Amino acid sequence: MDKTLPYRRRWLRQIISLSALPEFAIAHIWRWLGVPPPCEPSTYGKALNFASYVDRTCINGDFHPTLWSHYDNLGPRTTNVADNGLNSRFGMPHPSLRVFLDWLQKHQYEVQCRGIQLAAGRSPKPRRATYVTLDAQLWSAKLA
């Protein structure tokens, strides 16, 4: 068994958790995190390739940390809300094109009406208390 596996897992988790850092800190942490942990030669080459990909794509490339840092994000952090909402509305994960287009036209009308209501001064819908509490806990953990 490879004794370096826990170190590689930890390294990958740390890379994934970069999205929870403020933008200015990501480049600083990447200088330290951009070097993979020691492991077997074949695996080390793959880890170096991965680190190079992350560097040229997510750190210094087209997908700059300003696009994916969630440190200051106070809204939803995933697309699960959209996915679950669509599945529940259609009753299936992959509706036919006709069903989807019919739904899309109806939904577009609802969104347009809601936009007119908001522009006329109607207040936005309140968020669920559970999500308000979770966001407050995340924010306090970021500040700690």
N, C-alpha and C positions, 0 to 999 in steps of 0.2 A: 504494500500500500504506500502511496505517495504521502510523505510526511508534510509536504509543503501545501497540501490542499487547503487547510484552514486559512493559511496566509493569503492564498489567491482569492478565496471566497471573501475574506475581509476586505481585500483590495478592491474587488469588484463592487462590493456593497458601499465602500467609501466613494467610489466613482459615481455610483447611482445617487448617493446622498448629496452630491455637489449641488443639486437643484434646490436644496433647502438653505443654502448659504446666500448671503448678499452678493450681488454682482462683483463688487470690488474684491471680495475675498476669494473668489473662484480661481482667478489666475494665480494668486499667491499660493493657494493650497495645491493647485495643479503642478507647480514647480516641484513640490515634494511628492505628490501622488502620481505624477507622470512616469515614474520609474517603477516597473513591476517588481514584485518580491522575487527573490531567488527561487528557482525551481528547475526541473529537468530541462535540458537543452531544447527539446522539441516543443515543450510547453512554453518555455521562455520566449522563443521566437514568435509564437502566436500571441503571447501577452504583449510583446513589443509592438507587433503589428496593430493590435487593438489600441494600445496607448497612442500610437501614431495616428490612427484613424480618429480617435477622440480629439486629439490635439488639433489636427488640421480641419476637422469638421465642426466640433462643438466649442472649442476653446478659442481658436484663431481663425475659424472658417466662416462659412455662410450662416451657420446657426450659432451666432454669438450668444453668450450667457444672458444678454438682455432679453432674448426670446424664451429662455427656458428656466430662468431662476424664479423660483416661487417664493422667495423670502418675503417680499412685500405683498404677495397675493392674498387678498382677503376673500376671494370668491372660491368657486369650485376648483379642485385641484386635479380632477380627472374628467373624462368624458363619460363616465359611468352613468351620470344623470341623464345624458342624452340617449345613450344606448338603452338603458332600462325604460325610459319613457317611450321610446319608439317601439320596443318589444311589447310593452303593455298596450299600446294603442293599436297595434296591428294584430296582436295575439299570436305572433310568430316572429322569429328572428330575421327571416328573409322573405318579405312579401313580394308579390309579383309587381312588375313595373306599373301596371294599370292601377293596382291598389295603392301603390306608393304615390303616383302622380295625383290621384284623387285626394289622398290625404294631404299632399303638399299644397294643393290649391286651397283646400279648406283651412289649413294651418296658416298659410300666407295671409288669408283674409283676417283670421283671428289676430295675428300679430299686427297687421295694419290697423285694425280697430283699437287694439291696446295702445299702439303708438299715438293714435289720435287722442285717446283718453288721457294718456300721460301728458301730452302736449297741452291739453286743456286744463291741466292742474290736478288731475286725480292722483292720489298717492300710490306708490308702488306696493305690491303685495309684500307683507312681512315675511321674513325668513322663519323657518321652523326653529324653535328654541334649542333643539338638539344641535343643529348646525351652528347656531350662534355661540353656544357653549363650547363646542369643539374648536371653532375658529379662535375663540378667546384663549383656550388652553394652548393651542399651537402658537399663537402670538406671544403668550407669556413665556413659553419654552424657548422661543427664538431670542427673546430679550434677556433670558437668564444667562 
